[in-house]
Amino acid sequence: MKHIFIDGNILTLKQFIEVTRNNKKVKLNEEAIKKVNKARELVDRYVNENKVVYGITTGFGKFSDVTISGDETKDLQRNLIVSHSCGVGDPLDEDIVRGIMLLRANALAKGYSGIRLSTLQTLIEMLNRRVHPIVPEKGSLGSSGDLAPLAHMVLVMLGEGEAIYEGVRMPGKEAMDKAGIETVKLVAKEGLALINGTQVMTSIGAHTIYDALNLSKTADIAAALTSEALNGITDAYDEKVHLVRGQEGQINSAKNLLNILEGSRNTSRQGELRVQDAYALRCVPQIHGAFKDCFKFVKEKVEIEMNAATDNPLIFADEEQVISGGNFHGEPMALPFDYLGIGLSELANISERRLERLVNPALSNGLPAFLTENGGVNSGFMIVQYAAAALVSENKVLAHPASVDSIPSSANQEDHVSMGTIAARKAKEILENSRKVLAMEIMTACQGIDIRGDKGLGEGTSVAYEIVRRNVSKLEEDRIMNIDINKCEDIVISNEIVEKVEEKIGDLL
């Protein structure tokens, strides 16, 4: 299909990623066009009748009691955008900005916002022609929506602000001209319709949960590699153990481990070498299963929000009603994104504990200290564990929930805010740290397998091991380790290990 059609109701996480990272084009379906036009007709009528409606013929926030005349509505909308463009910090990544644009267009396509079809089409054209506004990462309270960062998106629609076009940062007007897109002069309700929503936090969170779902599969593969290196006991992964508890994620993780390790001659059975393993190996299904359940919950919430009408006021054209409410409030996303950060932290926590068992001669079931065969002269993997420990400790700080904080704004008119965008940004940062920790574990496990002696790897672990060894050789003597770490992280980011393992043994759960 040449385009992904949107109407505010059917966008999936997979389609979202197709647009944001693979540049799939977007188009409104016919039903969405009808709804957008119908809602706009009601807004125009209310403006002509000088009816007092929040955000259409009144000011915003604390200024909601200030009535705006019909002649001033255009100034009101432009002033809203320029005054709200208070974002600070580094620009958001281009895939996240594309996600913001897509999600805002999808919300407007529902037909409850009162925007003109032509203005909405301008936003879609920017997305399709890859005009990417510079959107600073900080400055949103997550209620009333993501006002400041969304305002920076709209600046470019007006021919102001800055954008990236064809890889070059330039003034917004220049980017629009080069792309052949006409700029917009906003009319009543349009400024508010474009910035009053949760699309920034949702875009950041949607990318993070997509990557987290892939990372959870990588975590199962990493655990299996470590199990091979430590002669782990597979009885603990027996399906019977997990069925009697009934937790879906746990059951799936145990299945993954057994499938990945199928045919291994490096693992052991209960009582052969020892009676049971430490928790970092024995409890992998329980711990990985818990964060898998977390990720599943967050994905469900994200896909709901991706198709939500989140502005204020909402236009109900069929009933000829305009209702002021609070759908812009980010709390339904703030709590899940805090939960996502906690789940990702636990993914890294157990990975680092497995890495420690690999390098610690008191815990590694006979492997040499720090996985070097000439210790003393060589430090081997000693500082790899230090780096992983630093990252998981940083994650513990970042995992403190943002949603439990609130600061009143707009002279206490907006007296509870979600901090959902901070929660999403934190989760993304935790993801990036956790990905590095997993890369370190995978690299370390492969070294352990080499030193232990490979008696025959499992169906899935053999695939993973071969991919790593094509990029990073066995450590014979000390070298610059961050080069190897970065290579392994690139493998994790590419998702090659998961894809190739799934080709060999079937889809991981």
N, C-alpha and C positions, 0 to 999 in steps of 0.2 A: 504493500500500500504506500503510495507516494506521500500522503499526509496522515497525520493523526488528527481525527476529528474530535473536537471538544464541544461540550454543551453544559459543563458544570456538574455533571452527574456520573460520568463513567471513566474518568481518568484513573489509571492504575499506576502503581509504583514502577513497574517495568516500562510502561509507556513514558512516564516522566523521565526516566533515565535515558531512554531512546532520544528524547528531545534535548535534554540538557548536556549529555555527553557525546551523543552520536549525531547531533544536529538534524534530527528528523524534523520536517516542517509540520506546521499546525494550521488547521483550518476550522472555522465555525461550521456547525451543521445548520441545516435550514430551520429547525425548531428553535435553536438558540437565537438566530437572527430575528425571528418573529417575537420572541419574548423580550429581547433587548429593545426593539423598536416600540413595543407596547408599553414597557415601563417608562421609556423616555417621553412618550406622548403624555403620560400622566404628570411627569415632572414639569414639562413645558406648560401644561394647563395650570398647574398650581402657581407657577411663576407669573403667568399672565393675570391670574386672579389675585395676586399679592397675598396668597394664603401663607400664614405663618407656619413654617415647617423647618425643624432643626436641620442646619447644614445646607438648606436650599435657600431660605430667605432669612436665616439668622446666622450669627457668628458661631464660633466653635468653643467647646469646652465651657469655661466660665463665662464666655461671651455668648452663650446660647440664648440669653435674654435680650440680646441686641438685634433688632430687626434691620434687615438689609433691603434696600429698595431694589426694584428690578434693574435699574440702571447700574447698580453697584455689584450685581452678582458676578459679572466677569472679573472685576477687580478682586472680589472676595476669593474666587477660586485660584487665581494666580498668586495672590498674596499668601494664601494657605500653603502653596507649594514652596515658595521661596523662603517663607518664615520658618517652615518646618524642616528645611534642609540643614540640619544641625548635626549630621553624622560625623564621627571622628574615627581615627584609627586607620589601619590598612584596608585597602579595598577587598571586598569579598571576591572569592575565586569566580571565574567566568561561568563555570557550570552552575554554581549557586545562584548567580545573577540570572542566568537563563531560567533556572527553576523559579525564581521570584516572578519573572515576567510571565512564564507559563501559568503559574498558579493564580496570579492576579487576573490574567485573561480568562482563565477557566471559571473563577468566581464571578467575574462580570458577565460571563456567558450564561449564567443561570437566569439572568433577567430580573434580578431584585435590586439592582444598583442604580438604575436610572441614567446610565451613561449613554452618550450617542454611539450608534453603531460605528460611525466613522472614526471616533476616538479609540474605540476598542480595536478596530482594524489597524490603526496606526501602531498600537502596542504589539499586535501579532506580526505586522510587517517588520518591526524592529527585531523581533525574535527570529523570524525566518531569514532575514538578511544579515543577521549576526551583528547588529548594533547593540553593544553591551554597555549599559551605563556604568560608570564608576560609582559603586555603592559602598560607603565606609561601613566597617563591620560593627561599630559601636554606636550607641546612642538611643537604643530602643528600650522602653520599659515593658514591652509586650502587652500594652494596653494603654490608650486606645489603639490597639493593633501595633504594627511596626511603623509608626508614623514617620520618624526621621529617615530611616533607610529607604522606605518606599518613596518619600519625597525626592530623594536623589535619583531614583529611577525615572520619575515623572519629569524632572528638570530637562532631561534630554529630549523628551517628547515636545517640550516647549522651545527647543533650540538653545537650551542653556546647559550648565553643568559640563561634565566630561563623559567621554565614552571610549571604549576600545572598538576599533573597526579595522578588520583585516590585520589584527595583531599590533596595531599602533594606537597609542593613547592620544586623544585629540579633543578639542572643544566639541560639545554636543552638537552644535549647529553644523559644524564641518562634517561630523560623522553622518548626520542625517542627510546632508546634501550629497555626500559621496555615495551613500546607499540609495539615493533617489527616493527618499521618503519625505513627504511634506510634514512640517511641524504643525502643532495644534495650538489653537487658542481656546482655552477651556471656557465652558459656559456653566450655568447653574448645576450644582451637585457633582460635577465631574471631578474636581480636585479631590473632594472627600471620597468619592467612589474609588479613586485610584490609590489612596494611601491608607484607608481605614480598614485594616485587615491583618491577618496573621501570616502572610505569605513569606516573610523573611525567615522567621523561626521555622516555619514548616519546610521551606526549601533546604535550609541547613540540616534540619532533622531528618528529612526524607533521604538526602544523600548519605547521611550518617547511618541510618538504619539499613539502607541498601547495602552499604559496605560492611556493616556489622553482621548481617545475615551471611555474607560470604566468609567473613572472618571466623564465624562460629564453626563453619565447616573446616576451615584451615586449622582451627584449634584442635579438632578431633584428629586430624592428620598429624599435627605436631605431637599430640599426646601418644599416638600410636608409634611414632618414630622413637620417642623417648622410652616407651615400653620395650621396644626392640633392643635399645641400647642397654637397658637395665634388667633384661630378662624378666619383664613384668609378668604377673600371674593373670591369665585371661579368665579364670573361673569367675572373678568378680563382675565380669561383663555378661554373664549368662542371662539370657532373657527372663528366666524364671524369677530371678532376684528382683528385676525391675517391674515385671508385671504385677507382683504382689503389692507394690507400692502404688502403681497406677499413674505416675506423673509422666505426661506425654513426652516432654523434652528429655527426661531421663531415659525413658524407653528407647527413644530415637538415637540418643548419644551412644547407648550401649550397642545398639544394632550397627551403627556406623563403625565403632571400634572393632567389633568382631569381623565386619566385612572388610575393613581396611587391613586387618591383621590376618585374614584368611590365608592359610598355608605357611605362615611364619614358622621357622625352626629356631628363632632366637627367643621367643617368649617361652614361658614355663607354665606348668599346672600347679595347682594347690598341693603343697607338701613335697614337691620335687626338690626345690632349692630352699624354700622357706614356706611358712604356713600362709602368710598374708603380706601384702605390700603396705607401705605407708599411704596415707590418705591421698597424696598428690597423684598417685597412680590408681589406687583402689576405688577412690570416690570420684573419678573423672565423670562417669555418667550422671551422678547426682549433681555435681557442680556445673558441668557443661550443660546439663539438662535445664538447670535453673535459669541460666542466662539465655538459653534458647527460648524458653517460655517467656522470658522478659522481652526478647526481641520480637517474638510473634505478637505479643500484646501491643507493643509500640507500633509495629507495622500496621496493625488494624486501626489504631487511632490516627495514624498519619494518613492512611488512605481515606478515612472519613473526612479529615480536615482538608485534604487536597480537593475535595468536591463540595466544600461548604461555602455558604454565603456568609461573609464575615464583616460586612460594613454596617454602618449606622448613619442615617435611618435606612430601613429596608422598604422597598417599593413593592407593594402587593397590588399589581395592576388589575387583576381580575376583580378584586374586592374594592378597588379604588381607595386603598388605604396606604398611608405612609406611617410606619411605626418606628419610634425610637426605642432601641433596645441595647443589648450589650454583646452581640456576637463577635465583636472585635477582641473581646477579652481572651488572653492567651492561656488561661488556666488549664483548659483541656489538653493543651500541648505541653505546658510547663512541667506538669507532674510526670507525664510519660518520658519527657526528655531527661529529667533528673533520674528517673528509673533506668533509662538507657545508659546514662553515664555510670551508674552503679553496676549494671550488668557488665559493661565493658571493662570496668575496673576489676571485677572478679575474674573475667577471662584472662587478664594479664597477671593477676595475683597468683593463680594456680600455675600458669605457665612459668613464672619466675621460680616457683617452688620446685617444679620439675627440673628446671635448669640447674638449680642449686644441688639437687640430688645427683645430677650428672657430673658436676665438677668437684664435689666434696667426697674425698676418699672414705670418710666415715659412713657415707650414705649410698655410695654408688655400686655396691655389690662387686667390688674388685677392680674397678677402673682406676687408673693412676690419678693422682691429684691434678686437678685442672686440665685433665685430658691431654697432658703432654708427657711423652716418654723420656724426656730428658729434663725433668723438673729441677729448678734451681737456676740453671743457665737460662731456661725458658720459663715464662710465666703461663704460657698456654691460654686457657680460657678464663683465667682468674678475673680479669677486669671486665670481661663480657658479663659476668654475673653482677659485678658492681653497677654497670650501666643499666642492666635490667632492673636491679633493685632501686636505682634512682628514679627510673621511669614509673615503677609501680607506686613508689612513695609520692611522687608528684601527682599521680592519678588519685590517690587518697585525698589529697588537698582539693583537687578539682571536683571530686565526687560529692563534696558538700552541696546540698541542694540549693539551687537559686530560688526555687518557688516559695520557700518559706519566708522570703524577704519581701517587703513592700514599702514603697515610699510614696506618699501622696503627691499628686501633681495637679496642675491647673487650678491653683488656689483651693485645693481640697475638693473640687468637684469630682476629680478622678482619684478617689481616696484609697483604692486598692488596686495594685497592678501586679502582673504575673511574673515578670522577669523571665518569661519563656524563651526569649531570644538568647539571653545569657545561658540558660539551661541548654539550649541547642548548641551554642558555640562551645560550651564546656564539653558536652558529649563528643563533639567532633574532635576536640583536642585530645580527649581520653582515647578515642579510637586510634588516632595517629600514634600515640604513645604505645598503645596495646599492640598495634601492628608491628612495631619495632621489637617489642618483647617476644612476640611469637617468632619473628624472623631469627632472633638470637637463639631461641630454643631449638628451632629446626636445624640451624647451622651446628649447634652444639650436639644435638642428638646424632647427626650424621657423623661427627667426629667420634662420638662414643661407639657407634656401630663399627666404624673402621678399626678402632683400637680393640674392641671386644672380639672382633672376628665375625664376619657375616656368614652364618650357617645357612642362610636362605631367608630373604625378607618376605613379608606378606604381599598379597596381591596389590594393595594400595600403597603401602610404604615403599615398595620397590620403585614404583613410578615417581613418588616424591623424592626419594633419595637420588635417583638418576638425574632429575631436573636440577637439584641442588649441585650435584657433582659436575654437571656440565658448566656451571657458572663459578663454583668455588671449590678449590681442591682441598684435600686433606691437609691439615696443619702439621707440618713436619718440624718446623722451627719457627720461632716468633716472627711475626710480620705485622704490618699495620692492619689492625683488626676491623677498624670502622669501614674500610673498603669492602671487606667480606660481608659485614653487617648490612651495608647499603645495598650490595648485590642481592642478598637474601630478602631484604625488604622490597626491592623492586619485583622479585619473583612473587612475593605475597600480594603486592598491589596489583600485579597483572592478573592474578587469580589463576595463573597457569596450573599450579599444583592441583587445585580443586577441579578444574576442567578436565585435566588429563586423568586424574584418579577416577572421576565419574565416568569417563569414557571406558575405563578398564573394568570397573566393578558395578557401575550403575549409580543412579543419583543418591547423593548423601542426603540425610534427613536433617 
